[in-house]
Amino acid sequence: MRRPARLGVGLSTLALALAGCSSSPDSTDDAGRGGTGEATKVTSCGRQLGFEEPPQRAVTLDQSATETLLELGLADRMAGTSYLKTKVAEKYRDAYADVPALSPDILTGEQLRAANPDVVVASFADLYAKDRAGTREELAELELPAYVSAVDCPKQNDPEKTAFDLLFDDYANFGRIFGVEERAAKLVEEQRAVVREAEGTADQVQGTPSVVWLYSVYDDKPYVAGKGGLPSEMSRLVGAKNAFDDVDEEWPEVSWEQIADRDPDFIVVGDLSERGKPGDSAEEKLKMMRDHPVVSKLTAVEKNRTIEVPGIEMDPSVRTTHTLGLLIEGMKDLGYVR
C-alpha cells in the first residue's frame, strides 16, 4: 500500500536543478516522430502534456511504471527508476540492469532533479507530492511533463471504461509519447485477448462467489481492494464479486472484523515478500488470519480457500493480466469453475 512519505525535500532545490534541463535529442524508432516537428499531446489525469520530440530521459516513480516502459522496449530512454516493491520480473531483468536505479524507495525531489529527466511516469498520483517527487503543478511550472496512470484517476476518465480499458489507454499514450505506437498497439492487442478469454470463465462459474483481495497489513490493519480498481474488474470478469466493492476507495484500510463480517467465499492474498515490511509476505498474512480469533473461523480460512498472487500485480501493471490468469486457475483448483 501507499502511505505518506516521511522524506522531506523542498521543491526550491528541484526548481533550481530542473530549470537547467537540456532539451532531449532527436529520436526516431519503429513509429518515430523524431525530427518531424509535430508536437504530441496526451491527457493524463486531467492535465494535458505536450511533447515536441519523443522523450530521451524518462524517470519512473514506481516499479509498475518501470516494467511497462521496459515491456515497450524503452530501456535506452530511461534515465532512472525507483520504488522497487519486489523483484523485477525475469523477462525484464537484463534490460533493467542497464537502467540507473535512483532509489529502492519512493523518489525524492533531490533524486529526481539529479537524473535530469525530460518526462516523469508514475502509476499513482500520490507519488507526486511536495515531500516526494514534487506536485504535478510544480513540475508543470518547470516544463517537466508528469504522467499518472489513468487507472489511478478514474473520475477524470470515461465512466464507461473498465480498469483494464484505462490501463490499455496508458499503453497507447506511451506509444504516442515515445513514438512506439506499433509496440504499444501489439501489447494492447495481446492483453485484450487475455481479458476476452477471462470473460468466458464467468459462464463456467456457479453463482457469484465473493472474494476479498488482501494487499498488505500495517500495524495489524489489513488493506483490501475496494471499488474501481483492477481487482474489482478481475473479479467481475471471472464471475466473482469483490466483497468490498461498496467502498468507494481503491485500497481502503479495514479491520479483520470487517473482513469476517463479509465472510468471503475465498481470499486472494498478495505476496510482497521482497519489500520486507512486517506483514508483506503471503505467508505472514495467512498466519495472521489463522491466528485471529474471529477470522480463523471463516470457512475460507478453515478450508484454505485462498489464492496467492504477486502483490504488485494487483496494482495497474503490465503484469496484471498474469494475475488474472492466476485467479482463474486458483478458482478452478477451489472448485468454483466447472
C-alpha contacts under 8 A as a table, 3 or more apart, distances in Angstrom:
res1	aa1	res2	aa2	distance
1	M	215	Y	7.14
1	M	216	S	6.40
1	M	223	Y	7.30
1	M	251	W	7.43
2	R	126	D	7.94
5	A	106	I	7.53
5	A	131	D	6.93
5	A	132	R	6.89
6	R	131	D	7.37
7	L	108	T	7.02
7	L	131	D	5.79
7	L	132	R	6.69
8	G	108	T	7.75
8	G	130	K	7.81
8	G	131	D	4.57
8	G	132	R	7.12
9	V	108	T	6.43
9	V	109	G	5.94
9	V	110	E	6.70
9	V	130	K	7.28
9	V	131	D	5.34
9	V	132	R	6.99
10	G	13	T	6.14
10	G	14	L	7.16
10	G	109	G	7.21
10	G	130	K	7.02
10	G	131	D	7.01
11	L	14	L	4.75
11	L	15	A	5.98
11	L	109	G	6.58
11	L	130	K	6.81
11	L	134	G	6.39
11	L	138	E	7.80
12	S	15	A	5.10
12	S	16	L	6.39
13	T	16	L	5.19
13	T	17	A	6.40
13	T	109	G	7.87
13	T	110	E	7.03
14	L	17	A	5.29
14	L	18	L	6.05
14	L	109	G	5.74
14	L	110	E	6.11
14	L	112	L	7.79
14	L	113	R	5.60
15	A	18	L	5.30
15	A	19	A	5.80
15	A	142	L	6.67
16	L	19	A	5.44
16	L	20	G	7.24
17	A	20	G	5.81
17	A	21	C	7.21
17	A	113	R	5.73
17	A	114	A	7.48
17	A	116	N	7.84
18	L	21	C	5.03
18	L	113	R	5.91
18	L	116	N	6.67
18	L	142	L	6.61
19	A	142	L	6.27
21	C	116	N	5.89
21	C	117	P	7.38
21	C	118	D	7.62
22	S	116	N	7.99
23	S	118	D	7.38
24	S	53	E	7.32
24	S	54	P	7.88
24	S	55	P	6.20
24	S	56	Q	5.65
24	S	57	R	7.30
24	S	118	D	6.77
25	P	53	E	7.90
25	P	56	Q	6.88
26	D	34	G	5.22
26	D	35	G	5.94
26	D	53	E	6.53
26	D	54	P	7.43
27	S	32	G	6.98
27	S	33	R	7.36
27	S	34	G	4.51
27	S	35	G	7.28
27	S	53	E	7.20
27	S	54	P	6.23
27	S	56	Q	7.56
28	T	31	A	7.45
28	T	32	G	4.39
28	T	33	R	6.14
28	T	34	G	4.58
28	T	35	G	7.71
28	T	179	G	7.57
29	D	32	G	4.47
29	D	33	R	7.91
29	D	34	G	7.86
29	D	179	G	6.78
29	D	180	V	6.89
30	D	179	G	7.46
30	D	180	V	6.08
30	D	181	E	8.00
30	D	182	E	7.22
31	A	179	G	5.30
31	A	180	V	5.15
31	A	181	E	5.88
31	A	182	E	6.51
32	G	54	P	7.89
32	G	178	F	7.75
32	G	179	G	4.54
32	G	180	V	6.57
33	R	36	T	5.60
33	R	37	G	7.79
33	R	38	E	7.27
33	R	53	E	6.99
33	R	54	P	7.11
33	R	179	G	5.93
34	G	37	G	7.55
34	G	53	E	6.01
34	G	54	P	6.69
34	G	179	G	8.00
35	G	53	E	7.35
37	G	52	E	6.40
37	G	53	E	7.25
38	E	52	E	6.39
38	E	53	E	7.78
39	A	50	G	6.63
39	A	51	F	5.40
39	A	52	E	4.27
39	A	53	E	6.80
40	T	50	G	5.68
40	T	51	F	5.07
40	T	52	E	6.38
40	T	53	E	7.74
40	T	176	R	7.01
40	T	177	I	6.54
41	K	48	Q	6.67
41	K	49	L	5.55
41	K	50	G	4.45
41	K	51	F	6.35
41	K	177	I	7.77
42	V	48	Q	5.75
42	V	49	L	5.43
42	V	50	G	6.71
42	V	173	N	6.55
42	V	177	I	7.68
43	T	46	G	6.27
43	T	47	R	5.50
43	T	48	Q	4.33
43	T	49	L	6.04
44	S	47	R	5.28
44	S	48	Q	6.24
44	S	49	L	7.09
44	S	147	Y	5.84
44	S	148	V	5.97
44	S	149	S	7.26
44	S	150	A	6.62
45	C	147	Y	7.80
45	C	148	V	6.20
45	C	149	S	7.41
45	C	150	A	6.08
45	C	153	C	5.75
45	C	156	Q	5.85
45	C	157	N	7.76
46	G	156	Q	5.84
49	L	145	P	5.85
49	L	146	A	7.68
49	L	147	Y	7.89
50	G	145	P	7.40
51	F	54	P	6.60
51	F	55	P	7.57
51	F	177	I	6.89
54	P	177	I	5.86
54	P	178	F	4.61
54	P	179	G	6.09
55	P	58	A	6.50
55	P	77	R	7.16
55	P	118	D	5.98
55	P	119	V	6.52
55	P	177	I	7.33
55	P	178	F	6.09
56	Q	76	D	7.97
56	Q	77	R	4.61
56	Q	78	M	6.89
56	Q	79	A	7.89
56	Q	118	D	6.88
57	R	77	R	5.32
57	R	78	M	5.14
57	R	79	A	4.71
57	R	80	G	7.95
57	R	116	N	7.34
57	R	117	P	4.89
57	R	118	D	5.32
57	R	119	V	6.73
58	A	77	R	6.18
58	A	78	M	4.54
58	A	79	A	5.38
58	A	80	G	6.91
58	A	117	P	5.63
58	A	118	D	6.00
58	A	119	V	4.93
58	A	120	V	5.77
58	A	121	V	7.26
59	V	78	M	5.99
59	V	79	A	5.53
59	V	80	G	4.82
59	V	81	T	5.75
59	V	112	L	7.62
59	V	115	A	7.64
59	V	117	P	6.12
59	V	119	V	6.45
59	V	120	V	4.92
59	V	121	V	6.29
60	T	63	Q	7.55
60	T	65	A	5.85
60	T	66	T	5.55
60	T	78	M	7.96
60	T	80	G	6.54
60	T	81	T	4.90
60	T	82	S	6.35
60	T	120	V	5.82
60	T	121	V	4.76
60	T	122	A	5.87
61	L	65	A	7.04
61	L	66	T	7.69
61	L	81	T	6.33
61	L	82	S	5.27
61	L	83	Y	6.29
61	L	106	I	6.97
61	L	107	L	6.35
61	L	120	V	7.31
61	L	121	V	6.22
61	L	122	A	5.04
61	L	123	S	7.68
61	L	127	L	7.03
62	D	65	A	5.63
62	D	66	T	6.34
62	D	81	T	7.05
62	D	82	S	5.44
62	D	83	Y	4.67
62	D	84	L	6.47
62	D	106	I	7.49
62	D	122	A	6.06
62	D	123	S	6.76
63	Q	66	T	4.87
63	Q	67	E	6.13
63	Q	81	T	7.49
63	Q	82	S	6.72
63	Q	83	Y	5.94
63	Q	84	L	5.20
63	Q	85	K	6.67
63	Q	88	V	7.71
64	S	67	E	5.29
64	S	68	T	6.27
64	S	123	S	6.58
64	S	312	I	7.37
64	S	315	D	7.77
64	S	316	P	6.94
64	S	317	S	4.97
64	S	318	V	6.95
65	A	68	T	5.19
65	A	69	L	6.45
65	A	121	V	6.39
65	A	122	A	5.66
65	A	123	S	5.75
65	A	317	S	7.20
66	T	69	L	5.46
66	T	70	L	6.28
66	T	81	T	6.33
67	E	70	L	4.89
67	E	71	E	6.02
67	E	88	V	7.62
67	E	89	A	7.96
67	E	92	Y	7.03
67	E	317	S	7.71
67	E	318	V	6.79
68	T	71	E	5.05
68	T	72	L	6.43
68	T	171	Y	7.91
68	T	317	S	6.93
68	T	318	V	5.38
69	L	72	L	5.05
69	L	73	G	6.51
69	L	74	L	5.46
69	L	75	A	7.05
70	L	73	G	5.05
70	L	74	L	5.43
70	L	75	A	5.52
70	L	92	Y	6.49
70	L	95	A	6.91
70	L	96	Y	7.33
71	E	74	L	7.55
71	E	92	Y	7.29
71	E	318	V	7.65
72	L	180	V	7.54
72	L	183	R	6.13
72	L	184	A	6.58
73	G	76	D	7.90
74	L	77	R	5.34
74	L	78	M	6.65
75	A	78	M	5.32
75	A	95	A	6.02
75	A	96	Y	7.01
75	A	98	D	7.23
75	A	99	V	6.43
76	D	98	D	7.91
76	D	99	V	7.61
78	M	81	T	7.61
78	M	99	V	6.31
79	A	99	V	6.65
79	A	100	P	6.40
79	A	115	A	6.20
79	A	116	N	7.76
79	A	117	P	6.59
80	G	99	V	5.88
80	G	100	P	4.67
80	G	101	A	5.56
80	G	102	L	5.66
80	G	115	A	6.71
81	T	99	V	7.02
81	T	100	P	6.36
81	T	101	A	4.95
81	T	102	L	5.70
81	T	103	S	7.15
82	S	101	A	5.93
82	S	102	L	5.58
82	S	103	S	4.79
82	S	104	P	5.34
82	S	105	D	6.17
82	S	106	I	6.50
82	S	107	L	6.16
83	Y	103	S	6.37
83	Y	104	P	4.73
83	Y	105	D	4.16
83	Y	106	I	4.95
83	Y	107	L	6.91
84	L	87	K	7.35
84	L	88	V	7.79
84	L	104	P	5.07
84	L	105	D	6.49
84	L	275	R	7.71
85	K	104	P	7.87
85	K	272	L	6.93
85	K	274	E	6.81
85	K	275	R	5.05
85	K	312	I	7.21
86	T	272	L	6.21
86	T	273	S	7.10
86	T	274	E	4.85
86	T	275	R	5.58
86	T	312	I	7.51
87	K	274	E	6.69
88	V	92	Y	6.63
88	V	93	R	6.13
88	V	96	Y	7.80
89	A	92	Y	5.62
89	A	93	R	6.47
90	E	93	R	5.24
91	K	94	D	7.53
92	Y	95	A	5.50
92	Y	96	Y	5.88
93	R	96	Y	4.91
93	R	97	A	6.07
94	D	97	A	5.29
94	D	98	D	7.17
95	A	98	D	5.59
95	A	99	V	7.15
96	Y	99	V	5.32
97	A	100	P	7.72
101	A	104	P	7.09
102	L	107	L	7.52
102	L	111	Q	6.69
102	L	115	A	7.96
103	S	106	I	6.99
103	S	107	L	6.24
103	S	111	Q	7.85
106	I	127	L	7.44
106	I	132	R	6.97
107	L	111	Q	6.28
107	L	112	L	6.69
107	L	132	R	6.06
107	L	133	A	5.84
108	T	111	Q	5.28
108	T	112	L	6.23
108	T	131	D	6.93
108	T	132	R	4.60
108	T	133	A	4.79
108	T	134	G	7.80
109	G	112	L	5.03
109	G	113	R	6.15
109	G	131	D	7.50
109	G	132	R	5.95
109	G	133	A	4.30
109	G	134	G	5.96
110	E	113	R	5.34
110	E	114	A	6.32
110	E	133	A	7.91
111	Q	114	A	5.21
111	Q	115	A	6.74
112	L	115	A	5.49
112	L	116	N	7.16
112	L	117	P	7.44
112	L	133	A	6.47
113	R	116	N	5.41
113	R	117	P	7.24
117	P	120	V	6.99
117	P	144	L	7.76
118	D	144	L	6.04
118	D	145	P	7.18
119	V	144	L	5.90
119	V	145	P	5.07
119	V	146	A	6.11
119	V	147	Y	7.68
120	V	144	L	7.43
120	V	145	P	6.29
120	V	146	A	4.77
120	V	147	Y	6.07
121	V	146	A	6.01
121	V	147	Y	4.74
121	V	148	V	6.25
122	A	125	A	7.10
122	A	127	L	7.12
122	A	146	A	7.79
122	A	147	Y	6.10
122	A	148	V	5.05
122	A	149	S	6.47
123	S	148	V	5.51
123	S	149	S	4.69
123	S	151	V	7.91
123	S	152	D	6.90
123	S	316	P	6.73
124	F	127	L	5.87
124	F	148	V	6.06
124	F	149	S	6.50
124	F	152	D	5.78
125	A	128	Y	5.79
125	A	148	V	5.84
125	A	149	S	7.83
125	A	152	D	6.65
125	A	153	C	7.69
126	D	129	A	6.23
127	L	132	R	6.24
127	L	133	A	6.62
128	Y	132	R	6.19
128	Y	133	A	5.40
128	Y	134	G	5.17
128	Y	135	T	4.58
128	Y	136	R	6.03
129	A	132	R	4.98
129	A	133	A	6.06
129	A	134	G	4.70
129	A	135	T	4.54
129	A	136	R	7.80
130	K	133	A	6.72
130	K	134	G	4.44
130	K	135	T	5.63
131	D	134	G	6.62
134	G	138	E	6.38
134	G	139	L	6.60
135	T	138	E	5.21
135	T	139	L	6.29
136	R	139	L	5.03
136	R	140	A	5.96
136	R	145	P	7.99
136	R	146	A	5.98
137	E	140	A	5.04
137	E	141	E	6.39
138	E	141	E	5.23
138	E	142	L	6.74
139	L	142	L	5.08
139	L	143	E	6.42
139	L	144	L	5.25
139	L	145	P	6.91
139	L	146	A	6.96
140	A	143	E	4.79
140	A	144	L	5.41
140	A	145	P	6.14
140	A	146	A	7.41
141	E	144	L	7.50
148	V	152	D	7.22
149	S	152	D	5.62
149	S	153	C	7.32
149	S	166	L	7.93
149	S	167	L	7.14
149	S	170	D	6.19
149	S	316	P	7.60
150	A	153	C	5.43
150	A	154	P	6.41
150	A	157	N	7.37
150	A	166	L	5.38
150	A	167	L	6.52
150	A	169	D	7.25
150	A	170	D	6.41
151	V	154	P	5.78
151	V	163	A	5.79
151	V	164	F	7.94
151	V	166	L	5.40
151	V	167	L	5.94
151	V	229	G	7.09
151	V	316	P	6.53
152	D	229	G	7.97
152	D	316	P	7.99
153	C	156	Q	5.74
153	C	157	N	7.28
154	P	157	N	5.26
154	P	158	D	7.67
154	P	159	P	7.33
154	P	163	A	7.99
154	P	166	L	7.98
154	P	228	G	7.69
155	K	158	D	7.73
155	K	159	P	7.22
157	N	161	K	7.66
158	D	161	K	5.61
159	P	162	T	7.82
161	K	164	F	7.92
161	K	165	D	5.56
161	K	166	L	6.59
162	T	165	D	5.00
162	T	166	L	6.41
162	T	233	E	7.01
163	A	166	L	5.11
163	A	167	L	6.25
163	A	228	G	6.98
163	A	229	G	6.04
163	A	230	L	5.50
163	A	233	E	6.43
164	F	167	L	4.90
164	F	168	F	6.13
164	F	230	L	6.88
164	F	233	E	7.56
165	D	168	F	5.14
165	D	169	D	6.20
166	L	169	D	4.88
166	L	170	D	6.48
167	L	170	D	5.14
167	L	171	Y	6.76
167	L	316	P	6.59
167	L	317	S	7.78
168	F	171	Y	5.04
168	F	172	A	6.36
168	F	188	V	5.76
169	D	172	A	5.06
169	D	173	N	6.09
170	D	173	N	5.05
170	D	174	F	6.17
171	Y	174	F	5.15
171	Y	175	G	6.19
171	Y	184	A	5.50
171	Y	185	A	7.72
171	Y	187	L	7.56
171	Y	188	V	6.92
172	A	175	G	4.96
172	A	176	R	6.42
172	A	181	E	6.85
172	A	184	A	5.61
172	A	185	A	6.60
172	A	188	V	7.66
173	N	176	R	5.14
173	N	177	I	6.06
174	F	177	I	4.94
174	F	178	F	5.85
174	F	179	G	7.84
174	F	180	V	7.52
174	F	181	E	7.85
174	F	184	A	7.24
175	G	178	F	5.54
175	G	179	G	5.49
175	G	180	V	4.42
175	G	181	E	4.09
175	G	182	E	7.31
175	G	183	R	7.04
175	G	184	A	5.09
175	G	185	A	7.67
176	R	179	G	5.07
176	R	180	V	6.47
176	R	181	E	5.69
177	I	180	V	7.87
180	V	183	R	5.51
180	V	184	A	6.32
181	E	184	A	5.11
181	E	185	A	6.00
182	E	185	A	5.10
182	E	186	K	6.17
183	R	186	K	5.18
183	R	187	L	6.30
184	A	187	L	5.10
184	A	188	V	6.23
185	A	188	V	5.10
185	A	189	E	6.13
186	K	189	E	5.08
186	K	190	E	6.17
187	L	190	E	5.16
187	L	191	Q	6.20
188	V	191	Q	5.31
188	V	192	R	5.89
189	E	192	R	5.22
189	E	193	A	6.28
190	E	193	A	5.31
190	E	194	V	6.75
191	Q	194	V	5.03
191	Q	195	V	6.38
191	Q	321	T	6.73
192	R	195	V	4.98
192	R	196	R	6.11
193	A	196	R	5.09
193	A	197	E	6.18
194	V	197	E	5.15
194	V	198	A	6.21
194	V	321	T	6.78
195	V	198	A	5.03
195	V	199	E	6.34
195	V	237	L	7.70
195	V	321	T	7.33
196	R	199	E	5.17
196	R	200	G	6.95
197	E	200	G	5.47
197	E	201	T	7.30
198	A	201	T	5.34
198	A	202	A	7.57
198	A	237	L	6.20
198	A	238	V	6.05
198	A	324	L	7.50
198	A	325	G	7.63
198	A	328	I	7.51
199	E	202	A	5.78
199	E	203	D	7.96
199	E	237	L	4.88
199	E	238	V	5.82
200	G	203	D	5.84
200	G	204	Q	7.48
200	G	238	V	7.48
201	T	204	Q	5.31
201	T	205	V	6.78
201	T	237	L	7.60
201	T	238	V	5.23
201	T	239	G	7.10
201	T	328	I	7.50
201	T	337	V	7.26
202	A	205	V	5.35
202	A	237	L	6.47
202	A	238	V	4.47
202	A	239	G	4.14
202	A	240	A	7.77
203	D	239	G	7.41
204	Q	337	V	5.39
204	Q	338	R	5.29
205	V	208	T	7.26
205	V	238	V	7.69
205	V	239	G	6.21
205	V	336	Y	5.74
205	V	337	V	4.74
205	V	338	R	6.25
206	Q	209	P	7.99
206	Q	336	Y	6.70
206	Q	337	V	7.23
206	Q	338	R	7.68
207	G	239	G	7.99
208	T	239	G	5.89
208	T	240	A	4.92
208	T	241	K	6.35
209	P	239	G	7.54
209	P	240	A	4.94
209	P	241	K	6.26
209	P	264	P	7.66
209	P	265	D	5.72
209	P	266	F	7.66
209	P	336	Y	7.65
210	S	240	A	5.71
210	S	241	K	4.73
210	S	242	N	5.84
210	S	243	A	5.53
210	S	264	P	5.04
210	S	265	D	5.18
210	S	266	F	6.69
211	V	235	S	7.64
211	V	240	A	6.93
211	V	241	K	6.09
211	V	242	N	5.09
211	V	243	A	5.44
211	V	264	P	5.15
211	V	265	D	5.97
211	V	266	F	5.11
211	V	267	I	5.35
211	V	268	V	7.01
212	V	224	V	6.87
212	V	225	A	7.19
212	V	242	N	6.02
212	V	243	A	5.49
212	V	244	F	7.06
212	V	259	I	7.60
212	V	264	P	6.16
212	V	266	F	6.83
212	V	267	I	4.86
212	V	268	V	6.16
213	W	224	V	5.36
213	W	225	A	5.35
213	W	231	P	7.02
213	W	242	N	7.50
213	W	267	I	6.01
213	W	268	V	4.76
213	W	269	V	6.19
213	W	270	G	7.54
214	L	222	P	6.96
214	L	223	Y	6.18
214	L	224	V	4.65
214	L	225	A	6.85
214	L	267	I	7.14
214	L	268	V	6.06
214	L	269	V	4.99
214	L	270	G	6.03
215	Y	222	P	7.57
215	Y	223	Y	5.71
215	Y	224	V	5.54
215	Y	225	A	7.20
215	Y	269	V	6.45
215	Y	270	G	4.94
215	Y	271	D	7.71
215	Y	311	G	6.18
215	Y	314	M	7.66
216	S	222	P	5.94
216	S	223	Y	5.38
216	S	224	V	7.41
216	S	270	G	7.00
216	S	279	G	6.47
216	S	280	D	5.74
216	S	285	K	7.76
217	V	220	D	5.77
217	V	221	K	5.27
217	V	222	P	4.32
217	V	223	Y	5.98
217	V	278	P	7.66
217	V	279	G	5.15
217	V	280	D	6.72
217	V	285	K	7.37
218	Y	221	K	5.14
218	Y	222	P	6.54
218	Y	223	Y	7.90
218	Y	278	P	7.30
218	Y	279	G	6.71
220	D	279	G	7.98
221	K	253	E	6.61
221	K	254	V	6.50
221	K	255	S	5.88
221	K	256	W	7.31
222	P	253	E	5.92
222	P	254	V	5.75
222	P	255	S	6.19
222	P	256	W	6.80
223	Y	251	W	5.97
223	Y	252	P	5.66
223	Y	253	E	4.52
223	Y	254	V	6.12
224	V	244	F	7.70
224	V	251	W	5.43
224	V	252	P	5.93
224	V	253	E	6.69
224	V	254	V	7.19
225	A	229	G	7.24
225	A	231	P	6.39
225	A	232	S	7.19
225	A	242	N	7.64
225	A	244	F	6.70
225	A	245	D	7.82
225	A	250	E	5.88
225	A	251	W	4.87
225	A	252	P	6.78
226	G	229	G	7.07
226	G	232	S	7.21
226	G	242	N	7.59
226	G	244	F	5.06
226	G	245	D	5.18
226	G	246	D	7.10
226	G	247	V	5.25
226	G	248	D	6.33
226	G	249	E	5.31
226	G	250	E	4.74
226	G	251	W	5.46
226	G	252	P	6.14
227	K	232	S	6.22
227	K	244	F	6.81
227	K	245	D	4.42
227	K	246	D	6.31
227	K	247	V	5.65
227	K	248	D	5.15
227	K	249	E	5.79
227	K	250	E	5.67
228	G	232	S	6.13
228	G	233	E	7.25
228	G	245	D	7.67
228	G	248	D	7.41
228	G	249	E	7.50
228	G	250	E	6.24
229	G	232	S	5.63
229	G	233	E	6.62
229	G	250	E	5.63
229	G	315	D	7.78
230	L	233	E	4.98
230	L	234	M	5.97
230	L	314	M	6.57
230	L	315	D	6.77
230	L	316	P	6.82
231	P	234	M	5.01
231	P	235	S	6.06
231	P	242	N	7.46
231	P	314	M	6.16
232	S	235	S	5.10
232	S	236	R	6.29
232	S	241	K	7.26
232	S	242	N	5.48
232	S	245	D	6.85
233	E	236	R	5.07
233	E	237	L	6.13
234	M	237	L	5.12
234	M	238	V	6.48
234	M	324	L	6.22
235	S	238	V	5.56
235	S	239	G	6.35
235	S	240	A	4.79
235	S	241	K	5.45
235	S	242	N	6.00
236	R	239	G	5.22
236	R	240	A	5.50
236	R	241	K	5.98
236	R	242	N	7.76
237	L	240	A	7.52
238	V	328	I	7.02
241	K	245	D	7.61
242	N	245	D	5.29
243	A	246	D	7.81
243	A	262	R	6.35
243	A	264	P	6.56
244	F	247	V	5.67
244	F	262	R	7.99
245	D	248	D	7.37
247	V	252	P	7.45
249	E	252	P	5.69
254	V	258	Q	6.41
254	V	259	I	7.54
255	S	258	Q	5.17
255	S	259	I	6.63
256	W	259	I	5.10
256	W	260	A	6.27
256	W	294	V	7.85
256	W	295	V	6.60
257	E	260	A	4.90
257	E	261	D	6.13
257	E	294	V	6.88
257	E	295	V	7.08
258	Q	261	D	4.94
258	Q	262	R	6.41
259	I	262	R	5.24
259	I	263	D	6.51
259	I	264	P	7.67
259	I	295	V	7.40
260	A	263	D	5.05
260	A	264	P	7.80
260	A	294	V	6.70
260	A	295	V	5.37
260	A	298	L	6.72
263	D	298	L	6.45
263	D	299	T	7.86
263	D	300	A	7.86
264	P	267	I	6.78
264	P	300	A	6.74
265	D	299	T	7.40
265	D	300	A	5.69
265	D	305	R	7.40
266	F	300	A	5.14
266	F	305	R	4.99
266	F	306	T	5.58
266	F	307	I	7.80
267	I	300	A	6.89
267	I	305	R	6.55
267	I	306	T	4.75
267	I	307	I	6.37
268	V	306	T	5.65
268	V	307	I	4.71
268	V	308	E	5.88
268	V	309	V	7.09
268	V	327	L	8.00
269	V	282	A	5.93
269	V	285	K	7.39
269	V	286	L	7.85
269	V	306	T	6.87
269	V	307	I	6.01
269	V	308	E	4.85
269	V	309	V	6.25
269	V	311	G	7.69
270	G	281	S	7.46
270	G	282	A	5.90
270	G	308	E	5.98
270	G	309	V	5.15
270	G	310	P	5.44
270	G	311	G	3.99
270	G	312	I	7.76
270	G	314	M	7.56
271	D	280	D	6.40
271	D	281	S	4.79
271	D	282	A	4.47
271	D	283	E	7.93
271	D	308	E	6.77
271	D	309	V	6.04
271	D	310	P	4.89
271	D	311	G	4.77
272	L	275	R	5.64
272	L	276	G	7.43
272	L	280	D	4.96
272	L	281	S	5.12
272	L	282	A	7.16
272	L	310	P	6.57
272	L	311	G	5.36
272	L	312	I	7.22
273	S	276	G	5.64
273	S	277	K	7.92
273	S	280	D	5.52
273	S	281	S	4.21
273	S	282	A	7.26
274	E	281	S	7.92
275	R	280	D	6.94
276	G	280	D	6.42
276	G	281	S	7.78
277	K	280	D	5.50
278	P	281	S	7.89
278	P	284	E	7.97
279	G	282	A	7.86
279	G	284	E	5.41
279	G	285	K	5.94
280	D	284	E	6.92
280	D	285	K	7.31
281	S	284	E	5.29
281	S	285	K	6.50
282	A	285	K	5.12
282	A	286	L	6.15
282	A	308	E	6.76
283	E	286	L	5.20
283	E	287	K	6.21
284	E	287	K	5.09
284	E	288	M	6.19
285	K	288	M	5.08
285	K	289	M	6.36
286	L	289	M	5.20
286	L	290	R	6.22
287	K	290	R	5.06
287	K	291	D	6.02
288	M	291	D	5.17
288	M	292	H	6.03
289	M	292	H	5.21
289	M	295	V	5.62
289	M	296	S	5.54
289	M	301	V	7.06
290	R	295	V	7.01
290	R	296	S	4.57
290	R	301	V	6.69
290	R	302	E	7.79
291	D	296	S	6.21
292	H	295	V	5.40
292	H	296	S	5.39
293	P	296	S	5.85
293	P	297	K	7.23
294	V	297	K	5.63
294	V	298	L	7.42
295	V	298	L	5.43
295	V	301	V	7.23
296	S	301	V	5.81
296	S	302	E	6.44
297	K	301	V	6.89
297	K	302	E	6.28
298	L	301	V	5.31
298	L	302	E	6.08
299	T	302	E	4.97
299	T	303	K	5.76
299	T	304	N	7.94
299	T	305	R	7.81
300	A	303	K	5.51
300	A	304	N	5.72
300	A	305	R	4.66
300	A	306	T	6.93
301	V	304	N	4.89
301	V	305	R	6.24
301	V	306	T	7.43
302	E	305	R	7.86
305	R	334	L	6.55
306	T	330	G	8.00
307	I	326	L	7.95
307	I	327	L	7.08
307	I	330	G	5.75
309	V	313	E	7.44
309	V	323	T	6.23
309	V	326	L	6.94
310	P	313	E	5.57
310	P	314	M	7.44
310	P	323	T	7.37
311	G	314	M	5.58
311	G	315	D	7.62
312	I	315	D	5.64
312	I	317	S	7.42
313	E	316	P	7.02
313	E	317	S	5.95
313	E	319	R	5.69
313	E	320	T	4.56
313	E	322	H	7.59
313	E	323	T	6.14
314	M	317	S	7.72
314	M	320	T	6.35
314	M	323	T	7.45
315	D	320	T	7.21
316	P	320	T	6.68
317	S	320	T	5.22
318	V	321	T	7.30
319	R	322	H	5.39
319	R	323	T	7.17
320	T	323	T	5.25
320	T	324	L	6.42
321	T	324	L	4.77
321	T	325	G	6.43
322	H	325	G	5.19
322	H	326	L	6.43
323	T	326	L	4.71
323	T	327	L	5.99
324	L	327	L	5.10
324	L	328	I	6.48
325	G	328	I	5.20
325	G	329	E	6.27
326	L	329	E	5.12
326	L	330	G	5.90
327	L	330	G	5.09
327	L	331	M	6.11
328	I	331	M	5.15
328	I	332	K	6.23
328	I	337	V	7.90
329	E	332	K	5.05
329	E	333	D	6.27
330	G	333	D	5.05
330	G	334	L	6.21
331	M	334	L	4.99
331	M	335	G	6.14
331	M	336	Y	5.20
331	M	337	V	5.96
332	K	335	G	5.09
332	K	336	Y	5.73
332	K	337	V	4.77
332	K	338	R	7.18
333	D	336	Y	7.73
334	L	337	V	7.96
335	G	338	R	6.92
